[in-house]
């Protein structure tokens, strides 16, 4: 009686032959070759603009990872900080030492990179604001009608109440969308004090506008709120 050979056996043999032709070093290289480097201030998981107050310190966090899927972490600055080389494009604004520690020195902007084994991260931009004590808004409350345009003046002040220019803040509100009023014509992100913002009332209702200093440190994100009431026309 003839013996029937299953096609699955031929498939298994083909797989074994294919695996035997691969070098173990090739598989290892996939996990040890650096495909990219990420950098952040305080956290290396993403690269985005960062903000600090003059005199503040923080640290760069970097991570080198392999290509392919799943990606593997090869080096981490939190474990091997001296393996990375850091660069500040404007050390007069903020310098970074060999351990990734950042010291802010003047108001302005700089960019940082981290390099390891010849691979350099994308740049991360740091904006340094002058020190201030609070944000103020004039008027403190707004009452308007649908279709009208209104203005709000935002200033940063020091402990003596004097205006502090070039403090960076963003503008938001306590609802999900800009439904009751429009966004400020001047924008809502990376605004500099002092500034007059112009908005338009869209529908009847109430909303609270919020100006918040942009900063990596939670204790430095002070705010001012402006309640707005919009009446029907």
Rosetta silent file (secondary structure, phi, psi, omega in degrees, C-alpha in Angstrom):
SEQUENCE: XXXXXXXXXXXXXXXXXXXXXXXXXXXXXXXXXXXXXXXXXXXXXXXXXXXXXXXXXXXXXXXXXXXXXXXXXXXXXXXXXXXXXXXXXXXXXXXXXXXXXXXXXXXXXXXXXXXXXXXXXXXXXXXXXXXXXXXXXXXXXXXXXXXXXXXXXXXXXXXXXXXXXXXXXXXXXXXXXXXXXXXXXXXXXXXXXXXXXXXXXXXXXXXXXXXXXXXXXXXXXXXXXXXXXXXXX
SCORE:     score description
SCORE:     0.000 S_00000001
   1 L     0.000  127.479 -176.430    0.000    0.000    0.000 S_00000001
   2 L   -69.669  147.467  179.326    1.590    3.374   -1.017 S_00000001
   3 L   -94.612  127.826  179.910    2.494    5.920    1.676 S_00000001
   4 L   -91.392  127.483  178.599    0.998    9.425    1.221 S_00000001
   5 L   -98.109  130.254 -177.553    3.273   12.357    2.150 S_00000001
   6 L   -80.589  145.008  179.581    1.548   15.451    3.451 S_00000001
   7 H   -65.460  -25.115 -179.822    2.340   18.893    1.972 S_00000001
   8 H   -63.369  -30.481  178.531    2.703   20.261    5.508 S_00000001
   9 H   -66.645  -41.629  178.889    5.880   18.219    5.905 S_00000001
  10 H   -64.464  -34.436  178.223    7.395   19.844    2.844 S_00000001
  11 H   -65.183  -42.260 -179.734    6.460   23.264    4.293 S_00000001
  12 H   -62.299  -41.454  179.870    8.210   22.464    7.585 S_00000001
  13 H   -63.358  -40.512 -179.582   11.367   21.432    5.759 S_00000001
  14 H   -64.106  -40.202  179.362   11.316   24.685    3.766 S_00000001
  15 H   -64.840  -43.091  179.364   10.987   26.764    6.947 S_00000001
  16 H   -62.635  -40.569  178.845   13.874   24.914    8.598 S_00000001
  17 H   -65.204  -39.154  179.999   16.074   25.462    5.568 S_00000001
  18 H   -65.733  -42.176  179.450   15.216   29.167    5.517 S_00000001
  19 H   -66.127  -38.669 -178.592   16.021   29.582    9.198 S_00000001
  20 H   -67.772  -22.771  179.582   19.286   27.706    8.875 S_00000001
  21 L   -80.794  -13.652  178.919   20.379   30.113    6.135 S_00000001
  22 L   -83.840  140.088  175.760   19.990   33.124    8.492 S_00000001
  23 L   -86.523  139.231  178.313   22.952   34.191   10.562 S_00000001
  24 H   -59.940  -33.528 -179.825   22.341   34.654   14.266 S_00000001
  25 H   -64.274  -32.427  178.756   24.319   37.891   14.050 S_00000001
  26 H   -63.855  -41.957  179.297   21.796   39.252   11.533 S_00000001
  27 H   -66.823  -37.921  179.713   18.965   38.758   14.008 S_00000001
  28 H   -67.084  -39.681 -178.526   21.016   40.327   16.775 S_00000001
  29 H   -60.348  -33.532  179.659   21.893   43.359   14.645 S_00000001
  30 H   -59.602  -29.478 -176.834   18.197   44.172   14.225 S_00000001
  31 H   -94.213  -15.546 -174.555   18.002   44.729   17.978 S_00000001
  32 H  -111.779  -10.155  178.106   21.323   46.559   18.467 S_00000001
  33 L   -84.137  126.696 -177.306   21.452   48.932   15.484 S_00000001
  34 E   -76.467  121.920  178.644   20.209   52.401   16.432 S_00000001
  35 E   -96.459  -25.188 -178.552   17.411   53.554   14.155 S_00000001
  36 E  -170.096  166.496  178.727   16.596   56.779   15.971 S_00000001
  37 E  -131.636  131.334  175.080   16.939   58.870   19.111 S_00000001
  38 E  -105.805  154.247 -177.941   14.110   60.611   20.959 S_00000001
  39 E  -145.297  147.237  176.647   14.582   63.565   23.283 S_00000001
  40 E  -158.941  168.005  173.420   12.445   65.520   25.700 S_00000001
  41 E   -98.922  112.731 -178.022   12.682   67.692   28.781 S_00000001
  42 L    84.699  -20.617 -177.881   11.765   65.545   31.737 S_00000001
  43 L  -156.050  133.950 -173.165   10.399   62.794   29.474 S_00000001
  44 L   -98.433    4.486 -172.629   11.844   61.170   26.332 S_00000001
  45 L   -73.194  -20.567  178.847    8.655   59.712   24.875 S_00000001
  46 L  -152.177  160.118  179.751    7.934   62.581   22.500 S_00000001
  47 L  -113.516  120.913  178.491    9.581   65.685   21.107 S_00000001
  48 L  -152.465  169.165  177.124    7.732   68.993   21.404 S_00000001
  49 L   -58.939  145.976  179.992    8.338   72.626   22.308 S_00000001
  50 E  -127.056  158.097 -175.169    9.253   73.164   25.939 S_00000001
  51 E  -139.936  133.965  176.339    8.957   76.174   28.252 S_00000001
  52 E  -139.537  161.364  176.291   10.821   77.191   31.421 S_00000001
  53 E   -93.079  144.533  178.373   11.149   80.293   33.579 S_00000001
  54 L   -52.691  129.968 -178.064   14.450   82.154   33.775 S_00000001
  55 L    96.460  -14.046 -179.033   16.549   80.653   36.570 S_00000001
  56 L   -78.756  155.204  174.918   14.802   77.283   36.440 S_00000001
  57 E  -122.931  155.909  176.521   16.669   74.010   35.896 S_00000001
  58 E  -159.336 -167.620  179.804   15.543   70.741   34.383 S_00000001
  59 E  -142.273  146.002  173.187   17.047   67.795   32.527 S_00000001
  60 E   -81.592  140.811  174.576   17.000   66.335   29.038 S_00000001
  61 E  -119.779  129.288 -177.017   15.912   62.734   28.728 S_00000001
  62 E  -128.427  155.187 -178.907   17.026   60.757   25.678 S_00000001
  63 E  -147.468  128.996  174.995   16.399   57.265   24.368 S_00000001
  64 E  -102.112  135.464 -175.158   18.032   55.357   21.511 S_00000001
  65 E  -135.887  158.503 -179.000   15.892   52.670   19.899 S_00000001
  66 E   -85.684  169.333  176.021   16.141   50.006   17.225 S_00000001
  67 L   -89.440 -171.558  178.983   14.191   49.792   13.990 S_00000001
  68 L    74.500 -172.986  178.548   11.624   47.216   12.956 S_00000001
  69 L  -137.148  130.615   -1.439    8.711   46.029   15.007 S_00000001
  70 L   -77.738  148.989  177.910    8.619   45.746   17.889 S_00000001
  71 L   -73.493  148.216 -179.365   11.208   48.455   18.472 S_00000001
  72 L  -119.632  141.433  174.418   13.707   47.893   21.277 S_00000001
  73 E   -77.306  125.731 -179.533   15.324   50.408   23.602 S_00000001
  74 E   -97.782  -49.091  177.734   19.091   50.227   23.214 S_00000001
  75 E  -133.200  145.157  174.278   20.257   53.099   25.453 S_00000001
  76 E  -129.121  133.986 -178.903   18.452   55.308   27.974 S_00000001
  77 L   -67.219  -25.373  178.209   19.917   58.477   29.408 S_00000001
  78 L   -68.894  -20.394  178.998   18.308   57.743   32.777 S_00000001
  79 L  -103.094  -41.745 -179.757   20.498   54.620   32.978 S_00000001
  80 L  -128.329   72.579 -173.477   23.569   55.700   30.971 S_00000001
  81 H   -63.581  -32.187 -176.108   23.508   59.528   30.916 S_00000001
  82 H   -79.899   -7.611  178.770   27.130   59.945   29.774 S_00000001
  83 H   -72.039  -25.325 -178.571   26.634   57.808   26.675 S_00000001
  84 L   -93.203  147.474  173.304   24.726   60.669   25.016 S_00000001
  85 E  -110.170  126.241 -175.693   26.254   63.915   23.761 S_00000001
  86 E  -108.235  149.794  179.902   24.020   66.971   24.185 S_00000001
  87 E  -138.816  135.172  170.601   24.096   70.283   22.320 S_00000001
  88 E  -110.617  127.324 -178.090   22.414   73.656   22.892 S_00000001
  89 L   -75.366  -17.122  179.752   22.337   75.904   19.831 S_00000001
  90 L  -138.075   75.171 -175.976   22.123   79.020   22.015 S_00000001
  91 L   -64.314  -13.473  175.230   24.017   78.385   25.273 S_00000001
  92 L   -70.116  -25.502  176.793   23.579   82.038   26.236 S_00000001
  93 L   -87.604  -48.192  178.364   19.876   81.247   26.763 S_00000001
  94 E  -154.325  133.059  178.095   20.242   77.773   28.261 S_00000001
  95 E  -107.536  159.321  177.341   23.212   75.441   28.587 S_00000001
  96 E  -132.722  135.249 -178.637   23.247   71.674   28.971 S_00000001
  97 L   -94.075 -174.902 -174.421   26.001   69.669   30.631 S_00000001
  98 L   -68.117  -14.615  178.492   27.312   66.173   29.882 S_00000001
  99 L   -99.125    3.411  179.457   24.593   64.611   32.055 S_00000001
 100 L    86.519    8.783 -179.489   21.771   66.404   30.242 S_00000001
 101 E   -79.511  127.922 -175.553   21.128   68.921   33.019 S_00000001
 102 E  -102.275  132.610  175.243   19.662   72.169   31.656 S_00000001
 103 E  -123.322  124.344  179.478   20.293   75.579   33.234 S_00000001
 104 E   -85.813  136.078 -172.602   18.392   78.633   31.959 S_00000001
 105 L  -122.469  -26.920  179.488   20.504   81.808   31.721 S_00000001
 106 L  -156.234  164.155  178.818   18.563   84.456   29.772 S_00000001
 107 L   -73.433  135.344 -179.746   15.198   85.123   28.132 S_00000001
 108 E   150.698 -158.865 -178.240   14.969   83.741   24.602 S_00000001
 109 E  -131.559  149.743  172.685   14.953   80.453   22.712 S_00000001
 110 E  -145.922  168.843  177.347   17.392   77.638   22.072 S_00000001
 111 E  -126.663  143.982  179.491   17.277   74.150   20.595 S_00000001
 112 E  -117.026  149.091  169.278   18.680   70.927   22.021 S_00000001
 113 E  -136.204  158.589  173.304   19.771   67.669   20.417 S_00000001
 114 E  -126.263  135.041 -178.380   21.101   64.387   21.777 S_00000001
 115 E  -126.008  138.282  174.262   23.550   62.216   19.831 S_00000001
 116 E  -146.228  133.363  178.955   24.682   58.655   20.437 S_00000001
 117 L    52.568   36.646  177.715   26.755   56.395   18.159 S_00000001
 118 L    81.607    0.264  179.405   26.554   58.969   15.366 S_00000001
 119 E  -106.443  128.051 -175.536   22.736   59.173   15.424 S_00000001
 120 E  -110.587  140.741  179.717   21.205   62.539   16.365 S_00000001
 121 L   -73.282  164.656  165.553   17.729   63.183   17.713 S_00000001
 122 L   -61.177  160.647  178.937   15.264   65.699   16.268 S_00000001
 123 L   -79.139  148.960  170.696   15.643   69.135   17.846 S_00000001
 124 E  -118.872  128.654 -176.210   13.574   70.192   20.825 S_00000001
 125 E   -93.771  130.575  176.464   12.949   73.940   21.158 S_00000001
 126 E  -114.490  127.028  174.410   13.070   75.558   24.588 S_00000001
 127 E  -107.218  128.738 -178.994   11.598   79.020   25.215 S_00000001
 128 E  -107.211  122.144  179.828   12.709   80.772   28.399 S_00000001
 129 E   -99.722  153.102  173.092   10.336   83.361   29.901 S_00000001
 130 L   -67.622  157.745  179.187   11.200   86.027   32.483 S_00000001
 131 L   -74.626  136.683  176.656   10.106   85.404   36.037 S_00000001
 132 L  -144.661  169.887 -176.444    6.734   86.876   37.075 S_00000001
 133 L  -103.531  -29.233 -174.518    4.266   86.423   39.915 S_00000001
 134 E  -162.925  162.820  167.834    0.860   86.467   38.238 S_00000001
 135 E  -103.276  144.523  175.166   -1.217   87.088   35.136 S_00000001
 136 E  -125.384  154.601  179.578   -3.813   89.838   35.142 S_00000001
 137 E  -133.263  137.089  174.830   -6.770   90.464   32.827 S_00000001
 138 E  -131.536  126.834   -3.461   -8.679   93.662   32.058 S_00000001
 139 L   -72.056  164.357 -179.247  -11.621   93.741   32.201 S_00000001
 140 L   -75.012  -26.409  174.458  -11.976   91.089   34.892 S_00000001
 141 E  -137.722  157.672 -178.629  -15.397   90.097   33.530 S_00000001
 142 E  -130.531  134.013  171.552  -17.104   90.617   30.164 S_00000001
 143 E  -126.222  123.307 -173.767  -20.775   91.123   29.314 S_00000001
 144 E  -146.448 -177.446  179.493  -21.566   91.328   25.611 S_00000001
 145 E  -124.090  157.416 -179.227  -24.125   90.412   22.936 S_00000001
 146 L   -53.748  129.686  178.675  -24.140   87.902   20.080 S_00000001
 147 L    94.457  -17.374 -178.989  -22.107   89.208   17.159 S_00000001
 148 L   -78.363  151.859  173.973  -20.203   91.835   19.142 S_00000001
 149 E  -102.817  138.334  178.872  -16.410   91.914   19.296 S_00000001
 150 E  -134.008  161.838 -175.966  -14.719   92.471   22.659 S_00000001
 151 E  -123.872  145.319  175.662  -11.126   92.868   23.855 S_00000001
 152 E  -131.459  127.866  178.398   -9.227   91.501   26.850 S_00000001
 153 E   -95.711  124.089 -179.828   -5.817   92.819   27.923 S_00000001
 154 E  -112.526  128.135  177.221   -3.491   90.189   29.424 S_00000001
 155 E  -130.689  153.146  166.721   -0.393   91.173   31.400 S_00000001
 156 E  -103.955  141.976 -178.952    2.156   89.396   33.555 S_00000001
 157 E  -131.131  154.046  175.722    3.214   91.240   36.700 S_00000001
 158 L   -89.674 -172.140 -174.761    5.939   90.851   39.288 S_00000001
 159 L   -65.675  -20.221  178.338    5.484   90.895   43.063 S_00000001
 160 L   -95.653    2.327  178.141    5.294   94.700   43.076 S_00000001
 161 L    89.554    5.094  179.873    2.629   94.778   40.356 S_00000001
 162 L   -80.339  143.033 -178.640    4.933   95.961   37.578 S_00000001
 163 E   -65.882  137.959  178.196    4.328   94.621   34.063 S_00000001
 164 L  -116.944  113.998 -179.302    6.695   91.857   32.916 S_00000001
 165 L   -78.848  158.791  170.943    7.036   91.534   29.116 S_00000001
 166 L    68.870   22.869  168.257    7.594   88.331   27.122 S_00000001
 167 L   -80.408  128.927 -174.276    5.998   85.848   29.520 S_00000001
 168 E   -90.825  132.000  179.768    4.608   83.091   27.282 S_00000001
 169 E  -143.839  167.409  172.873    1.049   81.890   27.848 S_00000001
 170 E  -121.928  163.696 -176.422   -1.813   80.156   26.074 S_00000001
 171 E  -120.906  127.479  178.087   -5.504   80.972   25.945 S_00000001
 172 E  -139.623 -162.696  178.735   -8.263   78.439   26.472 S_00000001
 173 E  -156.032  169.830 -172.859  -11.698   78.119   28.007 S_00000001
 174 L   -93.300   20.481  170.180  -13.677   75.831   30.274 S_00000001
 175 L  -122.603  168.152 -173.954  -15.775   74.225   27.535 S_00000001
 176 L   -67.369  -39.592 -176.154  -14.743   71.692   24.916 S_00000001
 177 L  -127.327  163.480  174.418  -15.014   73.983   21.903 S_00000001
 178 L   -78.013   77.612 -175.544  -14.989   77.684   21.128 S_00000001
 179 L   -96.057  -47.481 -176.107  -18.787   77.714   20.930 S_00000001
 180 L   -75.939  -38.931  177.245  -19.874   80.778   22.891 S_00000001
 181 E  -129.037  163.669  175.278  -16.990   82.966   21.683 S_00000001
 182 L   -78.716  167.690  167.774  -14.446   82.748   18.872 S_00000001
 183 L   -67.115  155.005  175.403  -10.764   82.062   19.411 S_00000001
 184 L   -59.538  139.972  178.077   -8.720   85.245   19.855 S_00000001
 185 L   -60.376  -25.017 -177.845   -7.804   86.775   16.496 S_00000001
 186 L   -84.155   -1.664 -178.543   -4.233   86.896   17.794 S_00000001
 187 L   102.976  176.156 -176.994   -4.138   83.131   18.333 S_00000001
 188 L  -129.902    2.383 -175.033   -4.345   80.954   21.438 S_00000001
 189 L  -136.546  141.814 -179.662   -0.838   79.432   21.816 S_00000001
 190 L    56.413   43.880  175.001    2.618   80.864   22.545 S_00000001
 191 E   -83.386  149.432 -178.515    1.273   84.337   23.184 S_00000001
 192 E  -115.326  136.855  175.959    3.591   86.905   24.793 S_00000001
 193 L   -79.043  151.890  -12.003    2.668   89.438   27.465 S_00000001
 194 L   -82.426  154.818 -178.617    1.475   92.142   27.324 S_00000001
 195 E  -154.340  148.400  173.219   -1.136   91.678   24.636 S_00000001
 196 E  -106.671  122.665 -178.246   -4.685   92.720   23.805 S_00000001
 197 E  -100.924  139.500 -179.660   -6.815   89.827   22.556 S_00000001
 198 E  -116.753  124.665 -178.543   -9.875   90.353   20.349 S_00000001
 199 E  -128.232  163.082  178.023  -12.748   87.844   20.378 S_00000001
 200 E  -123.921  136.183  175.778  -16.266   87.721   18.983 S_00000001
 201 E   -73.281  129.916 -173.901  -19.415   86.565   20.760 S_00000001
 202 L  -106.208  -48.748  179.256  -20.986   83.704   18.750 S_00000001
 203 L  -138.632  160.329  178.921  -24.024   82.405   20.652 S_00000001
 204 L   -66.761  138.353  179.193  -25.828   83.298   23.851 S_00000001
 205 E   157.707 -171.788 -179.838  -24.363   81.638   26.917 S_00000001
 206 E  -128.727  144.974 -179.066  -21.666   81.798   29.551 S_00000001
 207 E  -153.217  156.342  173.567  -18.049   80.742   29.419 S_00000001
 208 E  -115.881  119.617  174.835  -14.839   81.318   31.356 S_00000001
 209 E   -82.515  145.188 -174.621  -11.761   82.236   29.343 S_00000001
 210 E  -132.205  123.052  171.941   -8.473   81.038   30.830 S_00000001
 211 E  -103.590  127.947 -176.035   -4.937   82.386   30.289 S_00000001
 212 E  -130.034  128.737  175.700   -2.225   79.979   31.493 S_00000001
 213 E   -64.554  133.371  178.790    1.536   80.484   31.583 S_00000001
 214 L   -85.757  123.781 -176.602    3.268   77.787   29.535 S_00000001
 215 L  -160.651  146.454  176.670    5.861   75.972   31.618 S_00000001
 216 L   -67.399  -28.149 -174.889    7.231   72.480   32.134 S_00000001
 217 L   -95.817  126.608 -175.498    6.779   72.880   35.871 S_00000001
 218 H   -59.271  -36.813 -177.079    3.238   72.649   37.211 S_00000001
 219 H   -69.251  -14.703 -179.751    3.899   75.155   40.000 S_00000001
 220 H   -99.100    2.014 -179.153    4.823   77.777   37.390 S_00000001
 221 L   -93.140   63.153  179.720    1.610   77.430   35.346 S_00000001
 222 L   -75.272  158.124 -170.092   -0.313   80.226   37.048 S_00000001
 223 E  -135.730  163.772  166.765   -3.590   81.352   35.498 S_00000001
 224 E  -137.053  137.503 -178.676   -6.164   84.104   35.255 S_00000001
 225 E  -109.007  143.012  177.342   -9.852   83.475   34.505 S_00000001
 226 E  -128.652  105.076  176.243  -12.255   85.873   32.747 S_00000001
 227 E   -68.503  135.514  179.449  -15.995   85.055   32.989 S_00000001
 228 E  -125.797  129.603  175.512  -17.873   86.032   29.829 S_00000001
 229 E  -115.394  124.551  179.564  -21.649   86.369   29.521 S_00000001
 230 E  -111.838  119.809  179.586  -23.134   86.594   26.035 S_00000001
 231 E   -96.142  154.168  175.838  -26.724   87.850   25.757 S_00000001
 232 L   -60.810  154.271  178.165  -28.986   87.370   22.729 S_00000001
 233 L   -76.150    0.000    0.000  -29.029   90.242   20.256 S_00000001
